[in-house]
Amino acid sequence: MTHGTAVQDAAAPGTPAAGGLSVRTRVFYGLGEAGEGLKTAALETFLFFYYVQVVGLSGALTGLALFVALLFDGVSDPFVGAWSDRLRSRLGRRHPFLYAAPVPLAIALWFLFQPPEFGQWGLFAWLTALTIAARFAMTLYFVPHMALGAELSRDFAERVSVGGYRVLFGYVGRIIALGLAFSVFFADRPGFENGQLDPAAYPPFALATGALVVFFVIVSALGTQRAALALQKEDAGAAPPSHDGLVRKLRLAVGSPSFRALFFALLVMYLYNGVQFALALHMNTYFWELPPQSVQLVFYASMAGYIIGIPLARPAAGRLDKKAAYMAGIAGSCVMGSAPTLLRLAGLAPENGEAGVLPLLIGCSFMAGLIGCIPVVLSSAMLADVADEYDLTHGGRAEGLFFGANAFCRKVSLGLGGAVAGVVIDLIRFPANTAPGAVPLDALTRLGVVYGPVMLSVLFLGLAIMIPYNMGRARHAAIVAELRRRDTAQAPTRPPP
């Protein structure tokens, strides 16, 4: 059984890509990630800042609410993934989830950014419940969508290309969200030099973001529908999907050294990202004292770096193999991203307001994105390779389970990162509803220490965990060859006419 061939045959006419998948299929698949990018920008860039600095919820309660929500959501990810592995419907295995998810997500976003006038615990309950609803709705889309990408091809190199399209459109979604935020809804206005402090700006931002999420997800699902049906038709003669318990499947998966190494390394990496995402707007607004237009440029520089860096992932994996390219990309990206903070703490960076500050931040942000795109693209391809090993060893496809486990560690560690960020904000007594330039120097210094050297130390721990990963090119090629021999032997033979 060769998934790539089936999808190519099923795709509508278009220019076929070298590895077997048509460009049309890759584009429509990647387009769905724009919805995830929009959601990510709304929740991970603005939600923490909004509730702490605008609404006035304490940092600790805000962080705890986000952690509880992400923990609940993360636990649901492997279940949704395993459910989509087993599902058979007239729409295919994954697509019923893709169609069901976006509208509830848009509704939850709308209510998240206009909370009632509650006290601290009422706001905590509102934030927790609505964030759970928003993230669970996205789980119904994101995990089956990722699993679909793994199914579209078994080719070692082509999977990197599929991941590249996914990452490209994910950052297109983030760019759209950031553009709407800083150029439209959070732009300077009378009474608010920093528009991100205006509470009236957030509901229309949430409405626009939610509408775009619905558009991108539905268009992607419709565009990949024929490919999904072709995959289901191809699997029709195969053994029925296993209904073994989820706990047993996870135990079997954890038996793989490569899966364990990748899973825990991703867990640490996402923890790092969780703290960075939660504190990024605080850093740019207060530590660097940037106006909204400059904050937008710094974010855009990172997005531009990621997009321009997408073509680097495939040659990097070809030259270094995926593991080495992944580790080098993580290390280089995070060092570049932390460099301005480290320079400021060492007294070597320009002072706020000087001409050199913005170019320094833009340049380092761009380079962090350019290098960091390599591991972002490779991580999904590496998980798909490990899923092939599971198929050969234990029998049965489990992409949904694997990507559900990945989403679990991402969300739990991002939630823990948000909780850590909230505790940090309270411990350093960072004031709410304060204008840039009025925050005490010691609070800003402690913020920079956490954002820079402390989190870099955590990140390098995650790199050490990656060492046992052993799914190289040669090993994966042998696994795929054995899977093809097995599938050929199990294929039903037709009686002679």
Secondary structure, DSSP 8 states (H G I E B T S, - for coil): --HHHHHHHHS-SS-B-TTSSBHHHHHHHHHTHHHHHHHHIIIIIIIHHIIIIII---HHHHHHHHHHHHHHHHHHHHHHHHHHHH---TT-SSHHHHHHSHHHHHHHHHHHTS--S--HHHHHHHHHHHHHHHHHHHHHHHHHHHHHHHHT---TTHHHHHHHHHHHHHHHHHHHHHHIIIIIISS-BTTBSSGGG-GGGHHHHHHHHHHHHHHHHHHHHHHTHHHHHHHHHHGGGS-------HHHHHHHHHTSHHHHHHHHHHHHHHHHHHHHHHHHHHIIIIIS---HHHHHHHHHHHHHHHHHHHHHHHHHHHHH-HHHHHHHHHHHHHHHHHHHHHHHHTT-S--TTSTTHHHHHHHHHHHHHHHHHHHHHHHHHHHHHHHHHHHHHH-S--HHHHHHHHHHHHHHHHHHHHHHHHHHHHHTT--SS--TT-S-HHHHHHHHHIIIIIHHHHHHHHHHHTTT----HHHHHHHHHHHHHHHHHHS------
